[in-house]
């Protein structure tokens, strides 16, 4: 039986089952080979192959190297922008070539985006609708986070993997977060600003560093609406935060540090 005579639903199942190797990495070589089997395989294989891409620093890289027909398949993009990485101008062009990206993983060493860059990003040929932002790195005092959130008010899923010490702007946010993951806790004022328009909308909150009592106001506002709260490790004050999440379907997950057996995840309550 040739690739042309296989039912399409079976072809798609084969391709989806070969997407990841055991290590959880995309099996690009197999997907590339599958895209050459027959025309009926090409479209789905390429869609999976280019669903998620990572653009590394490369002197010969040019965004125009990505054909628009390939860029239109990209949904998740990981890119490093800055002095020794992809220039800001190429980053703007890259996003224009990937008009359907909804998840952006970004490392950026520029202190801030200038007005020209912001104007270009907000006026791409096809309006971008970024839903998930993973800011892996920016300068501690950089306003980049706030610029991006105002640029793409469609962001609902935010992951901060870097320290944020810059003061939030006076302007009220228009974005509404559904999920917030913090690998470093920002100042309380910044966190309150980030969530000021998300009361009743925020459902998932994830802390790597345990929140102290200074975060009580945050939990007073958002705890009643949370469905999931996660602490990387248990610490003093955690019980107080949990008690501020009274909804019956709220699921609280905490990771505890145990020197004898290492770290494990345990449900500490379903309310």
C-alpha positions as CSV (number, residue, x, y, z in Angstrom):
1,X,0.0,0.0,0.0
2,X,1.5,3.4,-1.0
3,X,1.2,6.7,0.8
4,X,-1.3,7.8,-1.8
5,X,-3.8,5.1,-1.0
6,X,-3.7,5.4,2.8
7,X,-6.8,7.0,4.3
8,X,-5.9,10.6,5.4
9,X,-7.1,10.0,8.9
10,X,-4.6,7.2,9.2
11,X,-1.8,9.3,7.6
12,X,-2.5,12.1,10.2
13,X,-2.4,9.6,13.1
14,X,1.0,8.2,11.9
15,X,2.4,11.7,11.6
16,X,1.1,12.8,15.0
17,X,2.5,9.7,16.6
18,X,6.0,10.4,15.2
19,X,6.0,14.0,16.3
20,X,8.2,13.5,19.4
21,X,11.2,11.2,20.0
22,X,11.5,9.7,23.5
23,X,13.4,12.7,24.8
24,X,10.3,14.9,24.1
25,X,12.1,16.7,21.2
26,X,10.4,17.2,17.8
27,X,11.5,14.5,15.4
28,X,12.3,16.8,12.5
29,X,14.2,14.3,10.4
30,X,11.2,11.9,10.3
31,X,8.7,14.6,9.6
32,X,10.9,16.0,6.8
33,X,11.1,12.5,5.3
34,X,7.3,12.0,5.6
35,X,6.7,15.3,3.8
36,X,8.3,13.7,0.7
37,X,6.3,10.5,0.7
38,X,3.4,11.8,-1.4
39,X,1.4,15.0,-1.9
40,X,-1.2,13.7,0.5
41,X,1.4,13.6,3.3
42,X,3.1,16.9,2.6
43,X,0.7,19.4,4.0
44,X,0.2,17.8,7.4
45,X,3.8,16.8,7.8
46,X,4.9,20.4,7.1
47,X,2.3,21.8,9.4
48,X,3.7,19.7,12.2
49,X,7.3,20.3,11.2
50,X,6.9,24.1,11.3
51,X,4.3,24.4,14.1
52,X,7.1,25.2,16.6
53,X,10.4,26.7,15.5
54,X,13.5,28.2,17.3
55,X,15.5,30.9,15.7
56,X,19.1,30.9,17.0
57,X,21.8,33.5,16.6
58,X,23.2,32.9,13.1
59,X,25.3,35.5,11.1
60,X,23.7,34.2,7.8
61,X,20.1,34.2,9.0
62,X,17.7,36.4,7.3
63,X,13.9,36.4,8.0
64,X,13.3,36.4,4.2
65,X,14.9,33.0,4.2
66,X,11.6,31.7,5.6
67,X,9.0,31.5,2.8
68,X,5.6,33.0,3.6
69,X,4.0,29.6,3.0
70,X,6.2,28.1,5.7
71,X,6.0,31.1,8.1
72,X,2.2,30.9,8.0
73,X,2.4,27.4,9.6
74,X,4.4,28.6,12.6
75,X,2.3,28.8,15.8
76,X,5.0,28.8,18.5
77,X,8.2,30.9,18.0
78,X,11.3,31.0,20.2
79,X,13.8,33.7,19.4
80,X,16.7,35.6,21.0
81,X,16.9,39.3,20.1
82,X,19.6,41.8,20.8
83,X,23.2,42.8,20.3
84,X,24.8,39.4,19.7
85,X,21.5,37.7,18.6
86,X,18.9,38.4,16.0
87,X,18.7,42.2,15.4
88,X,15.5,43.9,16.3
89,X,14.8,44.8,12.7
90,X,15.0,41.1,11.7
91,X,12.8,40.2,14.6
92,X,10.1,42.5,13.3
93,X,10.4,41.0,9.8
94,X,10.4,37.5,11.2
95,X,7.1,38.1,13.0
96,X,5.7,39.6,9.8
97,X,6.6,36.3,8.0
98,X,4.9,34.3,10.8
99,X,1.5,36.0,10.9
100,X,-0.3,33.2,12.8
101,X,2.1,32.9,15.8
102,X,0.2,32.7,19.1
103,X,3.0,31.7,21.4
104,X,6.2,33.7,21.7
105,X,9.2,32.6,23.7
106,X,11.5,35.6,23.9
107,X,15.0,36.5,25.2
108,X,15.9,40.1,24.5
109,X,18.9,42.1,25.6
110,X,17.7,45.5,24.2
111,X,16.7,47.8,27.0
112,X,13.5,48.9,25.3
113,X,11.8,49.0,21.9
114,X,11.9,52.4,20.2
115,X,8.7,54.0,18.8
116,X,9.5,53.0,15.2
117,X,9.9,49.3,16.2
118,X,6.6,49.4,18.2
119,X,4.8,51.0,15.3
120,X,6.1,48.3,12.9
121,X,5.1,45.5,15.3
122,X,1.6,47.0,15.7
123,X,1.1,47.4,12.0
124,X,2.3,44.1,10.5
125,X,0.6,43.1,7.2
126,X,-1.5,40.5,9.1
127,X,-2.3,41.7,12.6
128,X,-0.6,39.5,15.2
129,X,-2.6,37.9,17.9
130,X,-0.1,36.8,20.5
131,X,-2.0,34.8,23.2
132,X,1.0,33.3,25.2
133,X,4.2,35.2,26.1
134,X,7.1,33.5,27.8
135,X,9.6,36.3,28.6
136,X,12.7,34.2,29.3
137,X,15.1,37.2,29.7
138,X,15.2,40.9,29.7
139,X,17.1,43.6,31.7
140,X,16.1,43.9,35.3
141,X,15.1,47.6,34.8
142,X,13.9,47.1,31.2
143,X,10.3,48.2,30.4
144,X,10.1,45.6,27.6
145,X,7.5,43.5,29.5
146,X,5.1,46.4,29.7
147,X,5.7,47.5,26.1
148,X,4.8,44.0,24.9
149,X,1.7,43.7,27.0
150,X,0.4,47.0,25.6
151,X,1.5,46.0,22.1
152,X,-0.5,42.7,22.3
153,X,-3.4,43.1,24.7
154,X,-4.5,39.6,23.5
155,X,-2.0,38.0,25.8
156,X,-3.8,35.7,28.3
157,X,-0.9,33.3,29.3
158,X,2.2,35.0,30.8
159,X,5.3,33.3,32.0
160,X,8.1,35.4,33.5
161,X,11.5,33.7,33.7
162,X,13.5,36.8,34.6
163,X,13.6,39.4,37.3
164,X,11.5,42.5,36.8
165,X,12.3,45.5,38.8
166,X,11.1,48.3,36.5
167,X,8.2,50.3,37.8
168,X,4.9,49.6,36.0
169,X,3.4,52.4,33.9
170,X,0.6,54.5,35.2
171,X,-1.7,53.5,32.3
172,X,-4.2,50.8,33.2
173,X,-3.7,47.4,31.5
174,X,-6.2,46.3,28.9
175,X,-5.0,42.7,28.8
176,X,-6.7,40.0,31.0
177,X,-4.5,37.1,32.2
178,X,-5.9,33.6,32.5
179,X,-2.6,32.1,33.6
180,X,0.4,33.6,35.3
181,X,3.7,31.7,36.0
182,X,6.4,33.4,37.9
183,X,9.9,32.0,38.1
184,X,11.0,35.1,39.9
185,X,8.6,37.1,42.0
186,X,8.3,40.8,40.9
187,X,7.6,43.6,43.4
188,X,4.0,43.4,44.8
189,X,3.1,46.7,43.1
190,X,4.1,45.3,39.7
191,X,2.2,42.0,40.3
192,X,-0.9,43.9,41.4
193,X,-0.6,46.1,38.2
194,X,-0.2,43.0,36.0
195,X,-3.4,41.5,37.4
196,X,-5.4,44.7,37.9
197,X,-7.6,43.9,34.9
198,X,-7.8,40.2,35.5
199,X,-10.0,39.9,38.6
200,X,-12.5,37.1,37.9
201,X,-10.5,36.0,34.8
202,X,-7.3,34.7,36.3
203,X,-7.6,30.9,36.9
204,X,-4.1,29.6,37.1
205,X,-1.3,31.0,39.3
206,X,2.1,29.4,39.6
207,X,4.9,30.6,42.0
208,X,8.5,29.3,42.0
209,X,9.5,31.4,44.9
210,X,6.9,31.1,47.7
211,X,4.8,34.3,48.2
212,X,5.1,35.9,51.6
213,X,2.5,37.8,53.6
214,X,3.0,40.9,51.4
215,X,1.1,39.1,48.7
216,X,-2.1,38.7,50.8
217,X,-3.9,41.5,49.0
218,X,-3.2,39.7,45.7
219,X,-4.8,36.5,47.1
220,X,-7.7,38.5,48.6
221,X,-8.5,39.7,45.1
222,X,-7.9,36.7,43.0
223,X,-8.0,33.7,45.4
224,X,-11.8,33.3,45.2
225,X,-11.6,32.8,41.4
226,X,-8.5,30.6,41.1
227,X,-8.9,27.0,39.8
228,X,-5.3,26.1,40.2
229,X,-2.5,27.4,42.5
230,X,1.0,25.9,42.5
231,X,4.0,26.5,44.8
232,X,7.4,25.2,43.7
233,X,8.1,24.4,47.4
234,X,6.2,24.8,50.6
235,X,7.1,27.6,52.9
236,X,5.7,29.7,55.7
237,X,2.6,31.6,54.7
238,X,1.5,29.0,52.1
239,X,-1.4,27.8,54.2
240,X,-2.7,31.4,54.5
241,X,-2.7,31.8,50.8
242,X,-4.4,28.4,50.2
243,X,-7.2,29.5,52.6
244,X,-7.9,32.5,50.4
245,X,-8.8,30.1,47.5
246,X,-12.2,28.8,48.7
247,X,-13.8,27.6,45.5
248,X,-14.7,23.9,45.7
249,X,-13.1,23.1,42.3
250,X,-9.8,24.9,43.2
251,X,-7.0,22.4,43.0
252,X,-3.9,23.3,45.0
253,X,-0.6,21.6,44.1
254,X,2.7,22.2,46.0
255,X,6.2,20.9,45.7
256,X,8.0,20.2,48.9
257,X,11.7,20.1,49.6
258,X,12.5,16.8,51.4
259,X,16.3,16.2,51.9
260,X,15.8,12.5,52.5
261,X,14.0,11.7,49.2
262,X,14.2,14.8,47.1
263,X,11.3,16.8,45.8
264,X,7.9,15.4,45.1
265,X,4.5,16.9,44.1
266,X,1.6,16.4,46.4
267,X,-2.0,17.6,46.3
268,X,-2.5,19.5,49.6
269,X,-6.1,20.1,49.2
270,X,-9.2,20.2,47.0
271,X,-11.6,22.7,48.3
